[in-house]
Amino acid sequence: MAFMRAYRKARAYVNETPAAEIAKAEADFFKTIDQDVLAATIETYQGLGCWTPEVEISPASYETAPDVFMHSGIISNRFAYDAVIATPPDAA
């Protein structure tokens, strides 16, 4: 439960915080990347909706992942959503 609370907070943070502020906080992890480039990249991901506030993996989101992995050769067969996805615990 503690992990999911922290994960939900992190997802909210990346959606609600200006990209430049996130870039500054993450700069030590990306020492070779110019901070303006990092901020622009984060802003692009925010704009694309890559970090939705929901932590659940929807069936539609899941169905996209195997397509990508199969195309790249990482996997050779698909698994049913219900066989591999668990509902995350409540935030309580």
PyMOL Python script that loads the backbone (N, CA, C, O; Angstrom):
from pymol import cmd

cmd.read_pdbstr("""\
ATOM      1  N   MET A   1       0.807  -1.187   0.000  1.00  0.00           N
ATOM      2  CA  MET A   1       0.000   0.000   0.000  1.00  0.00           C
ATOM      3  C   MET A   1       0.859   1.263   0.000  1.00  0.00           C
ATOM      4  O   MET A   1       0.530   2.235  -0.680  1.00  0.00           O
ATOM      5  N   ALA A   2       1.947   1.255   0.752  1.00  0.00           N
ATOM      6  CA  ALA A   2       2.811   2.443   0.804  1.00  0.00           C
ATOM      7  C   ALA A   2       3.380   2.746  -0.579  1.00  0.00           C
ATOM      8  O   ALA A   2       3.466   3.906  -0.982  1.00  0.00           O
ATOM      9  N   PHE A   3       3.767   1.695  -1.303  1.00  0.00           N
ATOM     10  CA  PHE A   3       4.295   1.910  -2.647  1.00  0.00           C
ATOM     11  C   PHE A   3       3.249   2.577  -3.532  1.00  0.00           C
ATOM     12  O   PHE A   3       3.560   3.535  -4.238  1.00  0.00           O
ATOM     13  N   MET A   4       2.014   2.083  -3.503  1.00  0.00           N
ATOM     14  CA  MET A   4       0.968   2.636  -4.363  1.00  0.00           C
ATOM     15  C   MET A   4       0.646   4.078  -3.988  1.00  0.00           C
ATOM     16  O   MET A   4       0.375   4.897  -4.866  1.00  0.00           O
ATOM     17  N   ARG A   5       0.672   4.398  -2.695  1.00  0.00           N
ATOM     18  CA  ARG A   5       0.452   5.797  -2.295  1.00  0.00           C
ATOM     19  C   ARG A   5       1.552   6.678  -2.877  1.00  0.00           C
ATOM     20  O   ARG A   5       1.277   7.748  -3.420  1.00  0.00           O
ATOM     21  N   ALA A   6       2.790   6.227  -2.761  1.00  0.00           N
ATOM     22  CA  ALA A   6       3.918   6.999  -3.292  1.00  0.00           C
ATOM     23  C   ALA A   6       3.837   7.101  -4.817  1.00  0.00           C
ATOM     24  O   ALA A   6       4.114   8.156  -5.387  1.00  0.00           O
ATOM     25  N   TYR A   7       3.460   6.013  -5.466  1.00  0.00           N
ATOM     26  CA  TYR A   7       3.351   6.007  -6.929  1.00  0.00           C
ATOM     27  C   TYR A   7       2.257   6.963  -7.392  1.00  0.00           C
ATOM     28  O   TYR A   7       2.442   7.694  -8.364  1.00  0.00           O
ATOM     29  N   ARG A   8       1.120   6.960  -6.702  1.00  0.00           N
ATOM     30  CA  ARG A   8       0.043   7.889  -7.054  1.00  0.00           C
ATOM     31  C   ARG A   8       0.499   9.338  -6.877  1.00  0.00           C
ATOM     32  O   ARG A   8       0.195  10.197  -7.705  1.00  0.00           O
ATOM     33  N   LYS A   9       1.231   9.601  -5.792  1.00  0.00           N
ATOM     34  CA  LYS A   9       1.748  10.960  -5.562  1.00  0.00           C
ATOM     35  C   LYS A   9       2.715  11.359  -6.668  1.00  0.00           C
ATOM     36  O   LYS A   9       2.683  12.492  -7.148  1.00  0.00           O
ATOM     37  N   ALA A  10       3.571  10.434  -7.069  1.00  0.00           N
ATOM     38  CA  ALA A  10       4.540  10.729  -8.132  1.00  0.00           C
ATOM     39  C   ALA A  10       3.831  11.007  -9.452  1.00  0.00           C
ATOM     40  O   ALA A  10       4.226  11.911 -10.187  1.00  0.00           O
ATOM     41  N   ARG A  11       2.797  10.245  -9.755  1.00  0.00           N
ATOM     42  CA  ARG A  11       2.044  10.474 -10.991  1.00  0.00           C
ATOM     43  C   ARG A  11       1.375  11.846 -10.959  1.00  0.00           C
ATOM     44  O   ARG A  11       1.370  12.556 -11.965  1.00  0.00           O
ATOM     45  N   ALA A  12       0.813  12.222  -9.816  1.00  0.00           N
ATOM     46  CA  ALA A  12       0.199  13.549  -9.689  1.00  0.00           C
ATOM     47  C   ALA A  12       1.266  14.629  -9.851  1.00  0.00           C
ATOM     48  O   ALA A  12       1.039  15.638 -10.518  1.00  0.00           O
ATOM     49  N   TYR A  13       2.420  14.415  -9.243  1.00  0.00           N
ATOM     50  CA  TYR A  13       3.517  15.384  -9.314  1.00  0.00           C
ATOM     51  C   TYR A  13       3.933  15.652 -10.758  1.00  0.00           C
ATOM     52  O   TYR A  13       4.077  16.810 -11.150  1.00  0.00           O
ATOM     53  N   VAL A  14       4.128  14.609 -11.550  1.00  0.00           N
ATOM     54  CA  VAL A  14       4.588  14.820 -12.928  1.00  0.00           C
ATOM     55  C   VAL A  14       3.513  15.427 -13.816  1.00  0.00           C
ATOM     56  O   VAL A  14       3.823  15.963 -14.879  1.00  0.00           O
ATOM     57  N   ASN A  15       2.267  15.351 -13.400  1.00  0.00           N
ATOM     58  CA  ASN A  15       1.183  15.973 -14.160  1.00  0.00           C
ATOM     59  C   ASN A  15       0.931  17.415 -13.752  1.00  0.00           C
ATOM     60  O   ASN A  15       0.491  18.215 -14.579  1.00  0.00           O
ATOM     61  N   GLU A  16       1.197  17.768 -12.502  1.00  0.00           N
ATOM     62  CA  GLU A  16       0.833  19.075 -11.966  1.00  0.00           C
ATOM     63  C   GLU A  16       2.000  20.051 -11.837  1.00  0.00           C
ATOM     64  O   GLU A  16       1.781  21.250 -11.663  1.00  0.00           O
ATOM     65  N   THR A  17       3.214  19.565 -11.916  1.00  0.00           N
ATOM     66  CA  THR A  17       4.397  20.389 -11.689  1.00  0.00           C
ATOM     67  C   THR A  17       4.960  20.873 -13.019  1.00  0.00           C
ATOM     68  O   THR A  17       5.015  20.104 -13.979  1.00  0.00           O
ATOM     69  N   PRO A  18       5.379  22.138 -13.092  1.00  0.00           N
ATOM     70  CA  PRO A  18       5.994  22.627 -14.336  1.00  0.00           C
ATOM     71  C   PRO A  18       7.208  21.775 -14.727  1.00  0.00           C
ATOM     72  O   PRO A  18       7.982  21.344 -13.873  1.00  0.00           O
ATOM     73  N   ALA A  19       7.351  21.548 -16.012  1.00  0.00           N
ATOM     74  CA  ALA A  19       8.429  20.697 -16.521  1.00  0.00           C
ATOM     75  C   ALA A  19       9.805  21.181 -16.090  1.00  0.00           C
ATOM     76  O   ALA A  19      10.674  20.366 -15.781  1.00  0.00           O
ATOM     77  N   ALA A  20      10.018  22.489 -16.065  1.00  0.00           N
ATOM     78  CA  ALA A  20      11.328  23.028 -15.669  1.00  0.00           C
ATOM     79  C   ALA A  20      11.659  22.663 -14.224  1.00  0.00           C
ATOM     80  O   ALA A  20      12.815  22.397 -13.894  1.00  0.00           O
ATOM     81  N   GLU A  21      10.644  22.652 -13.370  1.00  0.00           N
ATOM     82  CA  GLU A  21      10.863  22.287 -11.965  1.00  0.00           C
ATOM     83  C   GLU A  21      11.204  20.803 -11.827  1.00  0.00           C
ATOM     84  O   GLU A  21      12.069  20.430 -11.035  1.00  0.00           O
ATOM     85  N   ILE A  22      10.527  19.969 -12.594  1.00  0.00           N
ATOM     86  CA  ILE A  22      10.839  18.535 -12.581  1.00  0.00           C
ATOM     87  C   ILE A  22      12.252  18.309 -13.112  1.00  0.00           C
ATOM     88  O   ILE A  22      13.015  17.529 -12.542  1.00  0.00           O
ATOM     89  N   ALA A  23      12.598  18.988 -14.197  1.00  0.00           N
ATOM     90  CA  ALA A  23      13.939  18.846 -14.781  1.00  0.00           C
ATOM     91  C   ALA A  23      15.009  19.217 -13.766  1.00  0.00           C
ATOM     92  O   ALA A  23      16.037  18.547 -13.667  1.00  0.00           O
ATOM     93  N   LYS A  24      14.770  20.274 -13.018  1.00  0.00           N
ATOM     94  CA  LYS A  24      15.739  20.691 -11.995  1.00  0.00           C
ATOM     95  C   LYS A  24      15.875  19.616 -10.916  1.00  0.00           C
ATOM     96  O   LYS A  24      16.982  19.311 -10.474  1.00  0.00           O
ATOM     97  N   ALA A  25      14.746  19.043 -10.495  1.00  0.00           N
ATOM     98  CA  ALA A  25      14.770  18.006  -9.461  1.00  0.00           C
ATOM     99  C   ALA A  25      15.449  16.724  -9.949  1.00  0.00           C
ATOM    100  O   ALA A  25      16.040  15.997  -9.152  1.00  0.00           O
ATOM    101  N   GLU A  26      15.369  16.447 -11.241  1.00  0.00           N
ATOM    102  CA  GLU A  26      15.911  15.211 -11.806  1.00  0.00           C
ATOM    103  C   GLU A  26      17.289  15.379 -12.450  1.00  0.00           C
ATOM    104  O   GLU A  26      17.854  14.412 -12.961  1.00  0.00           O
ATOM    105  N   ALA A  27      17.823  16.573 -12.430  1.00  0.00           N
ATOM    106  CA  ALA A  27      19.069  16.881 -13.144  1.00  0.00           C
ATOM    107  C   ALA A  27      20.223  15.946 -12.785  1.00  0.00           C
ATOM    108  O   ALA A  27      21.016  15.588 -13.657  1.00  0.00           O
ATOM    109  N   ASP A  28      20.330  15.546 -11.526  1.00  0.00           N
ATOM    110  CA  ASP A  28      21.432  14.670 -11.123  1.00  0.00           C
ATOM    111  C   ASP A  28      21.370  13.296 -11.796  1.00  0.00           C
ATOM    112  O   ASP A  28      22.390  12.617 -11.914  1.00  0.00           O
ATOM    113  N   PHE A  29      20.187  12.890 -12.232  1.00  0.00           N
ATOM    114  CA  PHE A  29      20.040  11.604 -12.917  1.00  0.00           C
ATOM    115  C   PHE A  29      20.354  11.709 -14.405  1.00  0.00           C
ATOM    116  O   PHE A  29      20.525  10.695 -15.082  1.00  0.00           O
ATOM    117  N   PHE A  30      20.429  12.945 -14.916  1.00  0.00           N
ATOM    118  CA  PHE A  30      20.647  13.193 -16.343  1.00  0.00           C
ATOM    119  C   PHE A  30      21.765  14.220 -16.524  1.00  0.00           C
ATOM    120  O   PHE A  30      21.568  15.257 -17.158  1.00  0.00           O
ATOM    121  N   LYS A  31      22.927  13.926 -15.968  1.00  0.00           N
ATOM    122  CA  LYS A  31      24.032  14.892 -15.934  1.00  0.00           C
ATOM    123  C   LYS A  31      24.527  15.303 -17.315  1.00  0.00           C
ATOM    124  O   LYS A  31      25.068  16.398 -17.471  1.00  0.00           O
ATOM    125  N   THR A  32      24.356  14.462 -18.305  1.00  0.00           N
ATOM    126  CA  THR A  32      24.859  14.793 -19.643  1.00  0.00           C
ATOM    127  C   THR A  32      23.802  15.455 -20.529  1.00  0.00           C
ATOM    128  O   THR A  32      24.065  15.761 -21.692  1.00  0.00           O
ATOM    129  N   ILE A  33      22.619  15.673 -19.982  1.00  0.00           N
ATOM    130  CA  ILE A  33      21.523  16.282 -20.747  1.00  0.00           C
ATOM    131  C   ILE A  33      21.347  17.727 -20.303  1.00  0.00           C
ATOM    132  O   ILE A  33      21.211  18.005 -19.112  1.00  0.00           O
ATOM    133  N   ASP A  34      21.350  18.643 -21.262  1.00  0.00           N
ATOM    134  CA  ASP A  34      21.103  20.047 -20.963  1.00  0.00           C
ATOM    135  C   ASP A  34      19.743  20.175 -20.272  1.00  0.00           C
ATOM    136  O   ASP A  34      18.770  19.547 -20.687  1.00  0.00           O
ATOM    137  N   GLN A  35      19.681  20.988 -19.220  1.00  0.00           N
ATOM    138  CA  GLN A  35      18.453  21.101 -18.438  1.00  0.00           C
ATOM    139  C   GLN A  35      17.281  21.639 -19.263  1.00  0.00           C
ATOM    140  O   GLN A  35      16.139  21.243 -19.031  1.00  0.00           O
ATOM    141  N   ASP A  36      17.540  22.526 -20.211  1.00  0.00           N
ATOM    142  CA  ASP A  36      16.466  23.024 -21.079  1.00  0.00           C
ATOM    143  C   ASP A  36      15.917  21.915 -21.977  1.00  0.00           C
ATOM    144  O   ASP A  36      14.713  21.844 -22.225  1.00  0.00           O
ATOM    145  N   VAL A  37      16.808  21.057 -22.457  1.00  0.00           N
ATOM    146  CA  VAL A  37      16.384  19.923 -23.284  1.00  0.00           C
ATOM    147  C   VAL A  37      15.564  18.948 -22.439  1.00  0.00           C
ATOM    148  O   VAL A  37      14.535  18.440 -22.883  1.00  0.00           O
ATOM    149  N   LEU A  38      16.030  18.696 -21.224  1.00  0.00           N
ATOM    150  CA  LEU A  38      15.305  17.805 -20.323  1.00  0.00           C
ATOM    151  C   LEU A  38      13.915  18.363 -20.020  1.00  0.00           C
ATOM    152  O   LEU A  38      12.929  17.627 -20.050  1.00  0.00           O
ATOM    153  N   ALA A  39      13.837  19.654 -19.732  1.00  0.00           N
ATOM    154  CA  ALA A  39      12.543  20.287 -19.447  1.00  0.00           C
ATOM    155  C   ALA A  39      11.615  20.208 -20.659  1.00  0.00           C
ATOM    156  O   ALA A  39      10.424  19.930 -20.515  1.00  0.00           O
ATOM    157  N   ALA A  40      12.155  20.449 -21.839  1.00  0.00           N
ATOM    158  CA  ALA A  40      11.339  20.381 -23.058  1.00  0.00           C
ATOM    159  C   ALA A  40      10.824  18.963 -23.295  1.00  0.00           C
ATOM    160  O   ALA A  40       9.686  18.769 -23.721  1.00  0.00           O
ATOM    161  N   THR A  41      11.665  17.987 -23.017  1.00  0.00           N
ATOM    162  CA  THR A  41      11.266  16.590 -23.182  1.00  0.00           C
ATOM    163  C   THR A  41      10.159  16.227 -22.197  1.00  0.00           C
ATOM    164  O   THR A  41       9.169  15.596 -22.567  1.00  0.00           O
ATOM    165  N   ILE A  42      10.335  16.627 -20.953  1.00  0.00           N
ATOM    166  CA  ILE A  42       9.314  16.363 -19.931  1.00  0.00           C
ATOM    167  C   ILE A  42       8.004  17.041 -20.313  1.00  0.00           C
ATOM    168  O   ILE A  42       6.933  16.448 -20.186  1.00  0.00           O
ATOM    169  N   GLU A  43       8.089  18.279 -20.778  1.00  0.00           N
ATOM    170  CA  GLU A  43       6.891  19.010 -21.185  1.00  0.00           C
ATOM    171  C   GLU A  43       6.174  18.303 -22.343  1.00  0.00           C
ATOM    172  O   GLU A  43       4.944  18.263 -22.391  1.00  0.00           O
ATOM    173  N   THR A  44       6.957  17.749 -23.269  1.00  0.00           N
ATOM    174  CA  THR A  44       6.363  17.004 -24.381  1.00  0.00           C
ATOM    175  C   THR A  44       5.625  15.774 -23.870  1.00  0.00           C
ATOM    176  O   THR A  44       4.494  15.510 -24.279  1.00  0.00           O
ATOM    177  N   TYR A  45       6.265  15.021 -22.975  1.00  0.00           N
ATOM    178  CA  TYR A  45       5.608  13.842 -22.409  1.00  0.00           C
ATOM    179  C   TYR A  45       4.351  14.232 -21.642  1.00  0.00           C
ATOM    180  O   TYR A  45       3.336  13.541 -21.724  1.00  0.00           O
ATOM    181  N   GLN A  46       4.409  15.333 -20.898  1.00  0.00           N
ATOM    182  CA  GLN A  46       3.215  15.802 -20.193  1.00  0.00           C
ATOM    183  C   GLN A  46       2.100  16.109 -21.194  1.00  0.00           C
ATOM    184  O   GLN A  46       0.951  15.721 -20.983  1.00  0.00           O
ATOM    185  N   GLY A  47       2.434  16.794 -22.267  1.00  0.00           N
ATOM    186  CA  GLY A  47       1.447  17.164 -23.273  1.00  0.00           C
ATOM    187  C   GLY A  47       0.840  15.975 -23.991  1.00  0.00           C
ATOM    188  O   GLY A  47      -0.321  16.013 -24.397  1.00  0.00           O
ATOM    189  N   LEU A  48       1.623  14.923 -24.145  1.00  0.00           N
ATOM    190  CA  LEU A  48       1.125  13.712 -24.798  1.00  0.00           C
ATOM    191  C   LEU A  48       0.223  12.887 -23.883  1.00  0.00           C
ATOM    192  O   LEU A  48      -0.473  11.981 -24.340  1.00  0.00           O
ATOM    193  N   GLY A  49       0.240  13.207 -22.589  1.00  0.00           N
ATOM    194  CA  GLY A  49      -0.566  12.444 -21.638  1.00  0.00           C
ATOM    195  C   GLY A  49       0.057  11.111 -21.268  1.00  0.00           C
ATOM    196  O   GLY A  49      -0.646  10.175 -20.887  1.00  0.00           O
ATOM    197  N   CYS A  50       1.376  11.024 -21.380  1.00  0.00           N
ATOM    198  CA  CYS A  50       2.067   9.766 -21.081  1.00  0.00           C
ATOM    199  C   CYS A  50       1.957   9.362 -19.615  1.00  0.00           C
ATOM    200  O   CYS A  50       1.992   8.177 -19.284  1.00  0.00           O
ATOM    201  N   TRP A  51       1.827  10.345 -18.753  1.00  0.00           N
ATOM    202  CA  TRP A  51       1.757  10.086 -17.317  1.00  0.00           C
ATOM    203  C   TRP A  51       0.369  10.447 -16.810  1.00  0.00           C
ATOM    204  O   TRP A  51       0.194  11.455 -16.124  1.00  0.00           O
ATOM    205  N   THR A  52      -0.601   9.636 -17.142  1.00  0.00           N
ATOM    206  CA  THR A  52      -1.957   9.906 -16.682  1.00  0.00           C
ATOM    207  C   THR A  52      -2.008   9.792 -15.163  1.00  0.00           C
ATOM    208  O   THR A  52      -1.191   9.088 -14.570  1.00  0.00           O
ATOM    209  N   PRO A  53      -2.953  10.472 -14.527  1.00  0.00           N
ATOM    210  CA  PRO A  53      -3.033  10.377 -13.065  1.00  0.00           C
ATOM    211  C   PRO A  53      -3.464   8.990 -12.583  1.00  0.00           C
ATOM    212  O   PRO A  53      -3.209   8.627 -11.435  1.00  0.00           O
ATOM    213  N   GLU A  54      -4.106   8.224 -13.442  1.00  0.00           N
ATOM    214  CA  GLU A  54      -4.548   6.886 -13.052  1.00  0.00           C
ATOM    215  C   GLU A  54      -3.364   5.923 -13.060  1.00  0.00           C
ATOM    216  O   GLU A  54      -2.527   5.961 -13.962  1.00  0.00           O
ATOM    217  N   VAL A  55      -3.303   5.072 -12.058  1.00  0.00           N
ATOM    218  CA  VAL A  55      -2.215   4.093 -12.006  1.00  0.00           C
ATOM    219  C   VAL A  55      -2.649   2.740 -12.562  1.00  0.00           C
ATOM    220  O   VAL A  55      -1.815   1.872 -12.818  1.00  0.00           O
ATOM    221  N   GLU A  56      -3.940   2.566 -12.746  1.00  0.00           N
ATOM    222  CA  GLU A  56      -4.450   1.314 -13.291  1.00  0.00           C
ATOM    223  C   GLU A  56      -4.054   1.193 -14.765  1.00  0.00           C
ATOM    224  O   GLU A  56      -3.958   2.194 -15.475  1.00  0.00           O
ATOM    225  N   ILE A  57      -3.829  -0.028 -15.208  1.00  0.00           N
ATOM    226  CA  ILE A  57      -3.553  -0.287 -16.621  1.00  0.00           C
ATOM    227  C   ILE A  57      -4.866  -0.734 -17.250  1.00  0.00           C
ATOM    228  O   ILE A  57      -5.371  -1.817 -16.952  1.00  0.00           O
ATOM    229  N   SER A  58      -5.406   0.096 -18.109  1.00  0.00           N
ATOM    230  CA  SER A  58      -6.686  -0.219 -18.752  1.00  0.00           C
ATOM    231  C   SER A  58      -6.481  -1.301 -19.811  1.00  0.00           C
ATOM    232  O   SER A  58      -5.368  -1.492 -20.301  1.00  0.00           O
ATOM    233  N   PRO A  59      -7.555  -2.007 -20.162  1.00  0.00           N
ATOM    234  CA  PRO A  59      -7.429  -2.996 -21.247  1.00  0.00           C
ATOM    235  C   PRO A  59      -6.898  -2.369 -22.540  1.00  0.00           C
ATOM    236  O   PRO A  59      -6.072  -2.971 -23.225  1.00  0.00           O
ATOM    237  N   ALA A  60      -7.364  -1.171 -22.872  1.00  0.00           N
ATOM    238  CA  ALA A  60      -6.895  -0.515 -24.106  1.00  0.00           C
ATOM    239  C   ALA A  60      -5.404  -0.209 -24.036  1.00  0.00           C
ATOM    240  O   ALA A  60      -4.679  -0.414 -25.010  1.00  0.00           O
ATOM    241  N   SER A  61      -4.943   0.282 -22.885  1.00  0.00           N
ATOM    242  CA  SER A  61      -3.512   0.567 -22.728  1.00  0.00           C
ATOM    243  C   SER A  61      -2.697  -0.713 -22.810  1.00  0.00           C
ATOM    244  O   SER A  61      -1.647  -0.752 -23.452  1.00  0.00           O
ATOM    245  N   TYR A  62      -3.186  -1.755 -22.157  1.00  0.00           N
ATOM    246  CA  TYR A  62      -2.470  -3.021 -22.183  1.00  0.00           C
ATOM    247  C   TYR A  62      -2.357  -3.564 -23.604  1.00  0.00           C
ATOM    248  O   TYR A  62      -1.293  -4.048 -23.992  1.00  0.00           O
ATOM    249  N   GLU A  63      -3.415  -3.495 -24.373  1.00  0.00           N
ATOM    250  CA  GLU A  63      -3.414  -4.074 -25.719  1.00  0.00           C
ATOM    251  C   GLU A  63      -2.389  -3.415 -26.635  1.00  0.00           C
ATOM    252  O   GLU A  63      -1.935  -4.037 -27.596  1.00  0.00           O
ATOM    253  N   THR A  64      -2.023  -2.188 -26.360  1.00  0.00           N
ATOM    254  CA  THR A  64      -1.003  -1.509 -27.156  1.00  0.00           C
ATOM    255  C   THR A  64       0.388  -2.059 -26.859  1.00  0.00           C
ATOM    256  O   THR A  64       1.211  -2.194 -27.765  1.00  0.00           O
ATOM    257  N   ALA A  65       0.651  -2.375 -25.599  1.00  0.00           N
ATOM    258  CA  ALA A  65       1.987  -2.820 -25.195  1.00  0.00           C
ATOM    259  C   ALA A  65       2.442  -4.082 -25.927  1.00  0.00           C
ATOM    260  O   ALA A  65       3.545  -4.085 -26.472  1.00  0.00           O
ATOM    261  N   PRO A  66       1.648  -5.155 -25.968  1.00  0.00           N
ATOM    262  CA  PRO A  66       2.118  -6.341 -26.700  1.00  0.00           C
ATOM    263  C   PRO A  66       2.387  -6.070 -28.179  1.00  0.00           C
ATOM    264  O   PRO A  66       3.280  -6.678 -28.770  1.00  0.00           O
ATOM    265  N   ASP A  67       1.617  -5.159 -28.776  1.00  0.00           N
ATOM    266  CA  ASP A  67       1.878  -4.809 -30.178  1.00  0.00           C
ATOM    267  C   ASP A  67       3.296  -4.270 -30.335  1.00  0.00           C
ATOM    268  O   ASP A  67       4.030  -4.670 -31.239  1.00  0.00           O
ATOM    269  N   VAL A  68       3.666  -3.364 -29.450  1.00  0.00           N
ATOM    270  CA  VAL A  68       5.005  -2.761 -29.498  1.00  0.00           C
ATOM    271  C   VAL A  68       6.073  -3.821 -29.244  1.00  0.00           C
ATOM    272  O   VAL A  68       7.064  -3.895 -29.971  1.00  0.00           O
ATOM    273  N   PHE A  69       5.868  -4.644 -28.207  1.00  0.00           N
ATOM    274  CA  PHE A  69       6.866  -5.653 -27.858  1.00  0.00           C
ATOM    275  C   PHE A  69       6.991  -6.733 -28.931  1.00  0.00           C
ATOM    276  O   PHE A  69       8.092  -7.216 -29.197  1.00  0.00           O
ATOM    277  N   MET A  70       5.895  -7.108 -29.536  1.00  0.00           N
ATOM    278  CA  MET A  70       5.958  -8.109 -30.611  1.00  0.00           C
ATOM    279  C   MET A  70       6.646  -7.530 -31.843  1.00  0.00           C
ATOM    280  O   MET A  70       7.458  -8.203 -32.477  1.00  0.00           O
ATOM    281  N   HIS A  71       6.328  -6.303 -32.174  1.00  0.00           N
ATOM    282  CA  HIS A  71       6.959  -5.655 -33.326  1.00  0.00           C
ATOM    283  C   HIS A  71       8.476  -5.574 -33.154  1.00  0.00           C
ATOM    284  O   HIS A  71       9.225  -5.736 -34.117  1.00  0.00           O
ATOM    285  N   SER A  72       8.923  -5.323 -31.922  1.00  0.00           N
ATOM    286  CA  SER A  72      10.361  -5.200 -31.678  1.00  0.00           C
ATOM    287  C   SER A  72      11.028  -6.547 -31.424  1.00  0.00           C
ATOM    288  O   SER A  72      12.248  -6.615 -31.274  1.00  0.00           O
ATOM    289  N   GLY A  73      10.243  -7.616 -31.376  1.00  0.00           N
ATOM    290  CA  GLY A  73      10.810  -8.946 -31.186  1.00  0.00           C
ATOM    291  C   GLY A  73      11.082  -9.315 -29.743  1.00  0.00           C
ATOM    292  O   GLY A  73      11.727 -10.330 -29.480  1.00  0.00           O
ATOM    293  N   ILE A  74      10.608  -8.520 -28.808  1.00  0.00           N
ATOM    294  CA  ILE A  74      10.852  -8.799 -27.389  1.00  0.00           C
ATOM    295  C   ILE A  74      10.001  -9.974 -26.912  1.00  0.00           C
ATOM    296  O   ILE A  74      10.444 -10.762 -26.077  1.00  0.00           O
ATOM    297  N   ILE A  75       8.787 -10.092 -27.436  1.00  0.00           N
ATOM    298  CA  ILE A  75       7.926 -11.231 -27.114  1.00  0.00           C
ATOM    299  C   ILE A  75       7.440 -11.856 -28.418  1.00  0.00           C
ATOM    300  O   ILE A  75       7.435 -11.213 -29.468  1.00  0.00           O
ATOM    301  N   SER A  76       7.030 -13.123 -28.333  1.00  0.00           N
ATOM    302  CA  SER A  76       6.556 -13.800 -29.542  1.00  0.00           C
ATOM    303  C   SER A  76       5.092 -14.225 -29.438  1.00  0.00           C
ATOM    304  O   SER A  76       4.511 -14.671 -30.427  1.00  0.00           O
ATOM    305  N   ASN A  77       4.494 -14.094 -28.264  1.00  0.00           N
ATOM    306  CA  ASN A  77       3.070 -14.396 -28.134  1.00  0.00           C
ATOM    307  C   ASN A  77       2.423 -13.438 -27.131  1.00  0.00           C
ATOM    308  O   ASN A  77       3.078 -12.887 -26.247  1.00  0.00           O
ATOM    309  N   ARG A  78       1.124 -13.266 -27.306  1.00  0.00           N
ATOM    310  CA  ARG A  78       0.353 -12.355 -26.458  1.00  0.00           C
ATOM    311  C   ARG A  78      -0.229 -13.126 -25.272  1.00  0.00           C
ATOM    312  O   ARG A  78      -0.449 -14.335 -25.342  1.00  0.00           O
ATOM    313  N   PHE A  79      -0.468 -12.407 -24.199  1.00  0.00           N
ATOM    314  CA  PHE A  79      -1.141 -12.969 -23.042  1.00  0.00           C
ATOM    315  C   PHE A  79      -2.411 -12.170 -22.796  1.00  0.00           C
ATOM    316  O   PHE A  79      -2.458 -10.967 -23.053  1.00  0.00           O
ATOM    317  N   ALA A  80      -3.419 -12.833 -22.307  1.00  0.00           N
ATOM    318  CA  ALA A  80      -4.691 -12.172 -22.032  1.00  0.00           C
ATOM    319  C   ALA A  80      -4.524 -11.153 -20.906  1.00  0.00           C
ATOM    320  O   ALA A  80      -3.772 -11.374 -19.958  1.00  0.00           O
ATOM    321  N   TYR A  81      -5.226 -10.056 -21.026  1.00  0.00           N
ATOM    322  CA  TYR A  81      -5.208  -8.986 -20.017  1.00  0.00           C
ATOM    323  C   TYR A  81      -5.421  -9.558 -18.611  1.00  0.00           C
ATOM    324  O   TYR A  81      -4.658  -9.256 -17.694  1.00  0.00           O
ATOM    325  N   ASP A  82      -6.454 -10.379 -18.447  1.00  0.00           N
ATOM    326  CA  ASP A  82      -6.779 -10.932 -17.128  1.00  0.00           C
ATOM    327  C   ASP A  82      -5.698 -11.857 -16.587  1.00  0.00           C
ATOM    328  O   ASP A  82      -5.633 -12.091 -15.380  1.00  0.00           O
ATOM    329  N   ALA A  83      -4.858 -12.383 -17.456  1.00  0.00           N
ATOM    330  CA  ALA A  83      -3.802 -13.297 -17.017  1.00  0.00           C
ATOM    331  C   ALA A  83      -2.573 -12.567 -16.489  1.00  0.00           C
ATOM    332  O   ALA A  83      -1.772 -13.151 -15.760  1.00  0.00           O
ATOM    333  N   VAL A  84      -2.418 -11.288 -16.853  1.00  0.00           N
ATOM    334  CA  VAL A  84      -1.179 -10.598 -16.479  1.00  0.00           C
ATOM    335  C   VAL A  84      -1.370  -9.277 -15.730  1.00  0.00           C
ATOM    336  O   VAL A  84      -0.398  -8.722 -15.218  1.00  0.00           O
ATOM    337  N   ILE A  85      -2.593  -8.768 -15.655  1.00  0.00           N
ATOM    338  CA  ILE A  85      -2.825  -7.475 -15.017  1.00  0.00           C
ATOM    339  C   ILE A  85      -3.609  -7.664 -13.727  1.00  0.00           C
ATOM    340  O   ILE A  85      -4.635  -8.345 -13.704  1.00  0.00           O
ATOM    341  N   ALA A  86      -3.120  -7.060 -12.661  1.00  0.00           N
ATOM    342  CA  ALA A  86      -3.813  -7.082 -11.369  1.00  0.00           C
ATOM    343  C   ALA A  86      -4.307  -5.677 -11.050  1.00  0.00           C
ATOM    344  O   ALA A  86      -3.670  -4.688 -11.413  1.00  0.00           O
ATOM    345  N   THR A  87      -5.424  -5.597 -10.381  1.00  0.00           N
ATOM    346  CA  THR A  87      -5.951  -4.309  -9.954  1.00  0.00           C
ATOM    347  C   THR A  87      -5.088  -3.797  -8.809  1.00  0.00           C
ATOM    348  O   THR A  87      -4.851  -4.531  -7.850  1.00  0.00           O
ATOM    349  N   PRO A  88      -4.609  -2.553  -8.884  1.00  0.00           N
ATOM    350  CA  PRO A  88      -3.779  -2.038  -7.794  1.00  0.00           C
ATOM    351  C   PRO A  88      -4.595  -1.853  -6.518  1.00  0.00           C
ATOM    352  O   PRO A  88      -5.803  -1.624  -6.573  1.00  0.00           O
ATOM    353  N   PRO A  89      -3.929  -1.954  -5.373  1.00  0.00           N
ATOM    354  CA  PRO A  89      -4.648  -1.746  -4.113  1.00  0.00           C
ATOM    355  C   PRO A  89      -5.114  -0.298  -3.990  1.00  0.00           C
ATOM    356  O   PRO A  89      -4.585   0.598  -4.648  1.00  0.00           O
ATOM    357  N   ASP A  90      -6.095  -0.089  -3.151  1.00  0.00           N
ATOM    358  CA  ASP A  90      -6.611   1.258  -2.912  1.00  0.00           C
ATOM    359  C   ASP A  90      -5.532   2.159  -2.336  1.00  0.00           C
ATOM    360  O   ASP A  90      -4.517   1.687  -1.823  1.00  0.00           O
ATOM    361  N   ALA A  91      -5.761   3.443  -2.428  1.00  0.00           N
ATOM    362  CA  ALA A  91      -4.797   4.432  -1.940  1.00  0.00           C
ATOM    363  C   ALA A  91      -4.821   4.571  -0.425  1.00  0.00           C
ATOM    364  O   ALA A  91      -3.976   5.266   0.139  1.00  0.00           O
ATOM    365  N   ALA A  92      -5.751   3.939   0.231  1.00  0.00           N
ATOM    366  CA  ALA A  92      -5.908   4.091   1.686  1.00  0.00           C
ATOM    367  C   ALA A  92      -4.677   3.724   2.465  1.00  0.00           C
ATOM    368  O   ALA A  92      -4.676   3.807   3.694  1.00  0.00           O
TER     369      ALA A  92
END
""", "prot")
cmd.dss("prot")
cmd.show_as("cartoon", "prot")
cmd.util.cbc("prot")
cmd.orient("prot")
